[in-house]
Amino acid sequence: QVQLVESGGGLVQAGGSLRLSCAASGNIFSIKAMGWYRQAPGKQRDLVATISSGGSANYADSVKGRFTISRDNAKNTVYLQMNSLKPEDTAVYYCNALIITGMLNEYWGPGTQVTVSS
């Protein structure tokens, strides 16, 4: 069994910064990719950023230049540095990971709330 736990969410003023962390634990053989998704009230869950095992990152257009995804392989942890936050960034942020245990599976964290005030 694999668990993902997010941390770092909270309330911040527009223009401020937050850093989200997500640590994976369990019977992990290899983490192929990790990423962040977000879901605002009444909206679908959308991709924010992903990073592959090779370090290739991709971002939603809405966060390019403001957010940076990174990972610490030794800690099975992915980070999302969020700068120049906007009220439109307000959402529940979910950690996602593609992990090999005995086979490839996709896992989700429970989410962490990010609220950006005007």
N, C-alpha and C positions, 0 to 999 in steps of 0.2 A: 504494500500500500504506500502511496505517495501523498504527502500533504504539502500544500502551498500556503504560506501565511504572509499577508501583506502588512506593512507598517509604514508610518510616516504621513498618513493623511491628516487633514485638519482644516482649520479655517485660516485663510490668509487674505490680505488686502490685494486688490488688483495691482499688478506690477511686482508683486512679491514672488517668492520662490518656495518650493517644497521639494524634498527628495523622498520618493517612495522606494521602499525596499521589499523584496519578495524572496523568502528563503524556502527552498524545497528540501524536504526530508523524506526518508523512507528507503525502500529498496531500489535505489537508483544505480543503474549501470552507466548510463550516459544521458545527458541532457542535450538534445539536438537543437532545440530552439526555445527561447523564452520571449515573452512579450507582455504588453499591457494593452488592455481594452478598457473602454469606459462606457457608461450608460447613464444618461441624464433622464430625469423623470419624463415619461411619455415618449421616449425615443428608443431606438434600437441600440444594441450594443455594437460599438464600432471599434475598429483597430486604432490604437494610438501609435504604437511602435513595437517592432520585433527585432530580435537579434539572434542570428544563427550561431551554431557551434564554431563556425569559422570567423565569426565576428562581423558578418555583414548585417547592417542595420537598415531598416526602412521605417518611414514615418508617414503618418497621415499629413496631408498638405496643411491642415489647420495648425499643426504643431511644429512644422519644420522651422528650424532656426531658433526655436524657443526651448524645446525639450531635447534631452540627450539620454539615450538608453545605453547601459553598460552592464557588464556582468563580471562576477568574481567566481571563476570556475571552482576554485578551491573551497569556496563556501556555498556552492550551489545557489548563488544569490544573483538576482537581477535588480538593477536600480533604474529609476527614472528620475532624472534631474529636470525639474520643471521651473523654468524662469519666465519672467515677464507674463505672469499668469493673468488671465482675463476671466471675467464672470462667465463667459461661454465655456470655460474649462470645468465648471462645476459639474460633478458627476460622481458616481461610484466607480472607482478604478479597480479593475480585476486583473490579477496576475494569471498568465496562461503559460503552460509549458508543455513541450513535446518531449516525452521522456521514455527511454528504453529501460524497462525492468527485465522481464523475460521477452517482452515484445514492445512495440511502439504504442503509447497511449497518450492521450491529451488530458491534461489536468487543469483545474481552475481553483483559484483561491476564493475565499468568501467575500472579498472586496473590502475596500477602504474608502471612506467618504472624503472627497476633496471639495471644499466650498470656497469660492473666491468672491469676496464682497466688492461692490462697486465703490 
